[in-house]
């Protein structure tokens, strides 16, 4: 079977494609920032060493780490409003889901980075009379953050990939716009090839950055 490829028609849909890219990048940035903040709260809560605080945080983290993102999206959009009595828009449900899902993984990255700081650094700070908060802020976190950079970049890459799932809630990301264009043109090969190429163009620089950071651990940890 001979198929004649034709990408020219995509130009008339450049507006939709641009909107899709903007939503994809925007959701990635927003959920990465919110996920990092949620992960920091979970990690610091666990490190605090108080069981009454750590137990629910661990439970929340494991729920999001051990269930598929698509199931989480559907549950938060359809089931959570029934429990809390507040209707969520597709975009709000997507942000909540991806932020908490990312936060569960960011939390382990942050906790591992903090735990990786040598015990001697903690002892030196205490010997100088630093409070725990000042010790964490001035000594531990600056060192831990440098160690966390490569895995944080990798997790952000996963966040971008996971944004493609929000199309199931009719959030107008790149994949959803591709579905609309396919329905109008009946040219799925060209449309989904374009979608794949755009994702590749966005992800390639990030993956190269992550690889660079992973192969230069001495500079990152310096």
C-alpha positions, -999 to 999 in steps of 0.1 A, spaced: 0 0 0 14 34 -11 7 63 12 13 99 1 26 120 30 14 156 31 23 178 60 13 211 43 -22 211 56 -9 214 92 0 250 86 -36 261 87 -38 245 122 -7 263 135 -29 282 160 -42 251 176 -8 235 176 6 266 193 -21 265 219 -13 229 225 24 235 230 17 264 253 -6 242 275 19 214 275 49 236 285 27 256 310 14 225 327 49 211 329 63 242 345 34 247 369 31 211 381 69 208 384 71 239 407 40 228 427 53 192 428 87 203 441 71 224 468 48 195 478 78 172 477 98 195 500 70 196 525 68 157 525 105 153 527 110 178 555 80 163 574 95 128 572 130 140 582 115 158 612 112 124 629 77 128 643 56 97 636 23 116 638 35 138 610 55 113 589 29 85 588 2 104 568 29 119 545 43 85 537 8 71 531 0 100 507 34 96 489 29 58 484 -6 62 471 6 84 443 38 65 436 20 31 434 -10 39 412 -10 49 375 -12 86 367 -42 80 344 -62 63 372 -53 92 395 -65 118 369 -98 100 364 -104 95 402 -96 131 411 -117 145 383 -148 123 388 -147 108 423 -130 135 445 -158 161 438 -184 136 450 -165 133 483 -157 169 489 -187 185 472 -166 208 451 -167 205 413 -133 206 396 -125 219 362 -105 195 340 -75 218 342 -77 220 380 -79 183 383 -49 178 360 -28 203 380 -37 187 413 -30 152 401 3 159 383 15 181 411 9 155 438 22 127 416 54 146 409 56 156 445 57 120 456 88 115 436 104 149 442 100 141 480 123 110 477 148 130 457 149 158 482 150 134 512 178 114 496 197 146 489 194 158 525 203 124 539 233 124 516 249 153 534 278 141 556 269 138 593 299 158 601 283 189 585 254 185 609 277 181 639 298 212 629 267 233 626 254 222 660 289 229 675 286 265 662 253 269 680 231 269 649 194 261 653 180 232 633 163 256 609 194 277 604 215 246 600 192 233 574 189 266 555 226 276 556 245 244 556 225 213 546 202 225 518 228 243 497 249 211 496 219 188 491 204 209 462 236 205 442 234 168 445 197 168 437 199 187 404 204 157 380 174 136 394 153 167 396 158 174 359 150 137 351 117 140 371 108 172 353 112 153 320 88 127 333 64 155 343 64 168 307 57 133 294 29 128 318 11 160 306 1 140 275 -24 122 298 -44 154 305 -59 151 270 -82 124 285 -99 152 305 -102 173 273 -75 197 285 -63 213 252 -27 202 254 -6 192 223 -20 157 221 -56 168 225 -52 194 197 -37 166 176 -69 146 182 -90 175 171 -70 181 140 -71 143 131 -109 144 135 -111 173 111 -86 161 85 -86 122 87 -48 124 84 -36 107 116 -2 97 103 9 133 96 -8 147 127 6 123 152 40 123 136 40 161 141 30 156 177 58 132 183 83 155 166 73 184 188 76 164 220 110 152 208 121 187 201 111 198 236 125 168 254 158 163 236 175 194 252 162 184 286 175 148 283 209 161 271 211 184 301 202 155 324 228 133 308 254 161 311 246 166 348 248 129 355 282 125 338 297 154 357 288 145 394 320 161 407 310 195 395 274 192 406 285 181 441 314 205 444 
